[in-house]
Amino acid sequence: MTKSKLLGIFGVAALGLTLVYTLFAQMESEQRPTAPASVALVDIVFILSQNAVIDQKLSELNDSYKELIQEAEQEREQIKTLNDELPNYALGSAKYREIQQQMLSMASNINAKQILLVKEATEARMKVVRDAYELTRRHTERVARYLGMTIVLNYDRTPLPETIPGLLTSPQQYEQYMMSYSQFIASKAVVWANSSAVDITSLVLNEIQKADPSTVPKKKEESGMLISPSFSDELPEAEAASGEMTSDHKSETERKTVTLQPKIYPTEIKRIRNTRNLRNTRK
C-alpha cells in the first residue's frame, strides 16, 4: 500500500472521529442545563396562618351556616310536634299512617337539605383558602423572579416537639399522637437547608401585607408592627400579584425590560444575594 493511500485512510478516519466527537459534544450541550437551578423555600402554612382575611371570611361563612342549620332545626321541631300528636290516633289507623308518612318525608327532606348545606359550606371554605393560597403563590413568584430563583419549595419550619403537650386521658390517645408524630416527620420534605440563604417566607409575607393591609392580624396592628420593611417598589408593578404578569402572559423580552432601581434592601434580600454570589464564585 502506497504512502498516499495510507494518508488518505488516516484522513478519512480522523474526519470520522471529528464528526463523532462534535456530535457527542452537541448532544451533551443540549442536555446540560444552561445554568444551575436556584432553589428558595417558603412556609405556605405559616403565611396562611398570618392572613387575617381567612379568619374573617371563614367566620362569616360559619355564621351564615349556623343560621341555615337553625332553620333546619326549626323544621325538626315540626316533626317532634307531629310525633306528639300520634298518641291521639289509633295505632294503625289511616290518620296514624298519614302522620307517620308525613314525618318520614319531612325527615328525608331535612337530611338532604343539610347534606347540600354542608357541601356548599365546605366548597365556600375551600374557595377562601384557595384564593389565599393563589395570592401567596403569585407574590412568591414575584419575589422569586426578582431574586433570580428558579424553583420555590414549600416547607414546614415548625420544629419537632420534644414532649407531649398536656396530659392525654387514654392509652389510645398516646398511640394516635405517636402516629401523628411519625406522619409529621415523614411529611417534612426538606430535611435540612441553609434557611438564612434560601428562606423567602418573611419577604413574601411582607409583600402580601403591603399589597393588602387587611390581611394583617389585629394583634400586629395594635402593637404598631403593621408591616415590616418591604421592597414592593423594587418589584415590577403588582400586576404579577394579580396573575397578569406571569411567564404565561409576558415574554422573556418584556420581562427583561423591567428596570429595578437600586434602593436600600431589607436584610433578607442582602443575605440571600450575598450567599448566591458567594456560591457562584466557588463554581
Secondary structure, 3 states (H helix, E strand, C coil): CCHHHHHHHHHHHHHHHHHHHHHHHHHHHHHCCCCCCCEEEECHHHHHHCCHHHHHHHHHHHHHHHHHHHHHHHHHHHHHHHHHHHHHCCCCCHHHHHHHHHHHHHHHHHHHHHHHHHHHHHHHHHHHHHHHHHHHHHHHHHHHHHHCCCEEEECCCCCCCCCCCCCCCCHHHHHHHHHHHHHHHHCCCCCCCCHHHHECHHHHHHHHHHHCHHHCCHHHHHCCCCCCCCCHHHCCCCCHHHCCCCCCCCCHHHHHCCCCCCCCCCHHHHHHHHHHHHHHHHC
